């Protein structure tokens, strides 16, 4: 917490700079680079009056050797709950649960139908060209279920119409190696991009173990992992009005799961193998004022999990399970410009999910499937050059059950002769139970109700202001969200855990972001910070002392800050993330049930070399500079200081 004033100092200093000579201020709009094909009205921004965090492509490129979990932790208000380096990482947006965050890649959902969650540690930033976070009413635009928000990812085609290649190799602490390879080629008719990713690590870092009653430094055990992935993006332009994009993603991860810090035994064996395949094809065709798109997608996820203990020559098996999920989906959407002020969009989606689970040790198994039909109607109205309104409604039919209609509406107003804009939105959303919630044996509950969420927010935006070589922008958002029938797994009367609709949750808070850039002839400085205040409490009095208490593992305070400096071909980046204290019990008991706050500082520095036919870059990264000992999950060890050398070659 001691270093948080540094962030506030820089923020206040920047505001002071811009407060001088305000009469000479000129308002500029950031340059927008269109990497996809032109749409009917490039200046039309759907859902302009809802809160969306767009991660700058420069930030994505600078962090393209990291996982999506690391990118969001360091550059957004999203809270990532990590079980350790290389292990499971889930997201919480505005105090919601992991299953309330919907993740879409090229318009298809990545949430596992059985678990209802996404593992962000398995998504390499190298595969992502565009990322944004939709919160509040904007999340309903991309689908149902995002009671907290949606994270929208895109892998885009390369439109350079020439051959190019890139290779990145890293060498890191604890025998961590990463290889990234990209090759792209094409012309005006067809272009294709291949990306290959491989990462492996012994992950045997040193950590301070204070969980056994005899605090001492230990090495992480049984934590090595390997990740391998291949991505292809191909675009075919049949004509100016007809285009086909095909994205295919194959990934295989093999990772051991380390024991918790308080484990005193020996011989524990636990691992997980993930084999995932995703493909999506989009056919776009335009005629007059109409733009139509047909999308077809298929995903297949296979997970093998083993847990046991080796005792002398005998292996005791606790769990040896395999789960497989398949998802087929088809979507038709149509955009129509009615006139210069009214824009319409309609979308129809059909989806089929199938899940199979079998445990060889216990012989427990289940099979289930689900059929979904979803329809959305959207309209926006440009009242004048300063006011903009949108509304949408979704209807959903899941497993012979119609969900209540889900509406959303928002309003944007730009104050005349000022750089300020006001956004507000309100929506209702539903999330259907996951297949595990319904059918898991034992504990699944076929009588579960869908979770119901209401949310509203209000934002004040300082649009980009340019004063000489300085540019700055800021945003302040306040929000409130209420979720009814929150699904919780809790002990039952039959000595096993059972899924129940027992909780009502009220989440409210505020988010603030600020960005400033200085662009000189040789010197460039970029400063960016995010802060979020999240109060999420249980409003159900169940007699367990959790009434009106903060939900577990959700910090009230979270902040991040970075400053990137470039001079000629040299560059240096310093970043800091702060996570406030979290409770590990629903009763919010003090002392032993609190994970203390922590802050992590990272540093990277390097140089670029530009040659006639190739560009070369070398970079040194130091993670957790001050070797902070911390935990994101109780008794799950996290690494201390780590070093990484990066070499990049582009042709």
Buried (B, 14 or more C-beta within 10 A) or exposed (E): EEEBEEBEEBBEEBBEBBEEEEEEBEEEEEEEEEEBBEBBEEEBEBBBBBBBBEBBBEBBEBBBBBBBBBBBBBBBBBBBBBBBBBBBBBBBBBBBBBBBBBBBBBBBBBBBBBBBBBBBBBBBBBBBBBBBBBBBBBBBBBBBBBBBBBBBBBBBBBBEEEEBBBBBBBEBBBEBBBBBBBBBBBEEEBBBBBBBBBBBBBBBBBBBBBBEEEEEEBEBBBBBBBBBBBBBBBBBBEEEEEBBBBBBBBBBBBBBBBBBBEEEEEEBBBBBBBBBBBBBBBBBBBEEBEBBBBBBBBBBBBBBBBBBBEEEEEEEBBBBBBBBBBBBBEBEBBBBBEEEEEBBBBBEBBBEBBBBBBBEBEEBBBEBEBEBEBEBEBBBEBEEEEBBBBBBBBBBBBEEEEBEEBBBBBBBBBEEEEBEBBBBBBBBBBBBBBBBBBBBEEBBBEEBEBBBBBBBBBBBBBBBBBBEEBBBBBBBBBBBBBBBBBBBBEEBEEEEBBBBBEBBBBBBBBBBBBBBBBBEEEEBBBBBBBBBBBBBBBBBEEEEEBBEBBBBBBBBBBBBBBBBBBEEEEBBBBBBBBBBBBBBBBEBEEEEBBBEBBBBBBBBBBEBEEEEEEEEBEBEBBBBBEEEBBBBBBBBBBBBBBEBEBBBBBE
